[in-house]
Amino acid sequence: MAAILLVVIGTTLATAQTNLPATNSAATTPAKPPLPKLLDLGANKCIPCKAMAPILEELKKEYAGKLEVEFIDVWKNPDAGKPYAIQMIPTQIFFDASGKERLRHTGFYGQADILAKWKELGVDLKAAK
């Protein structure tokens, strides 16, 4: 009888342990605020796209934590470009921090022009030095 009582108590305690809320340190870490995003849809073998590559890398480094920069090669991964219904490459899409599309540009776009456009859209990207 005592053995049965110990099994019941042990099972109850084990069940109670598994029903405790999980403590996840990631859950207590505050989420990073969303950032404005520059999405460039192109191809690694397209001439204007190749010219954009170092500009995108520089923007990604210089404005880390203030701007998300993403490149999608639509020749290697055509399905990734479909949701954006692009007509030609390269196409740059500017999204605000809420994810709303603010502007599209097709063709090569220089760094100074990109930064001026963000400023025009009301996004302050003062470089993090």
PyMOL commands that set and color helices and strands:
alter all, ss='L'
color gray80, all
select helices_A, chain A and resi 2-18+25-28+47-62+78-84+111-120
alter helices_A, ss='H'
color red, helices_A
select strands_A, chain A and resi 37-42+68-73+91-95+101-106
alter strands_A, ss='S'
color yellow, strands_A
deselect
rebuild
show_as cartoon
